[in-house]
Amino acid sequence: MDLSKIKIGFSPLSGDLYIFRRGKDPNLALDKREAQRDVIEAVIRYMMHDAPKGASQVFHLGNKSYELTVKPVDRAKEPENQ
C-alpha cells in the first residue's frame, strides 16, 4: 500500500477530522473514516511524553505560528456535560 495517498484532513462542513485515501484525483477521497479521537489522542500522547504536568509547543504552518498547550485536568473538577 502506498502510504503517500493516506491523508488526515478536516471537513469544515461537518467539523470532523478524517483519515482518507486519495486516488489519482487529489480532490476525491476513495475511502474515509472519522478519526478525531485517534488524531487528538496521538497529539496528546506526543505532547505529554515525558511531561506529566503538561507541555506547550509552537508549530509553524506556512507563514503562521501556533502555540498548542496540553495539560492534564482533574476529572472531579471538570464541568458537567462535557
Residue pairs with C-beta under 8 A, 6 or more apart in sequence:
5 21
5 22
5 23
6 19
6 20
6 21
7 19
7 20
7 21
7 22
8 17
8 18
8 19
8 20
8 35
8 39
9 17
9 18
9 20
10 16
10 17
10 18
11 17
11 18
16 34
16 36
17 34
17 35
17 36
17 39
17 40
18 29
18 32
18 33
18 34
18 35
19 32
19 33
19 35
19 38
20 29
20 30
20 31
20 32
20 33
21 29
21 30
21 31
21 32
22 28
22 29
22 30
23 30
43 68
43 70
44 70
47 54
47 55
47 57
47 68
47 70
48 54
48 55
48 70
48 72
52 72
53 71
53 72
54 69
54 70
54 71
54 72
55 69
55 70
55 71
56 67
56 68
56 69
56 70
57 67
57 68
58 65
58 66
58 67
58 68
59 65
59 66
59 67
59 68
60 66
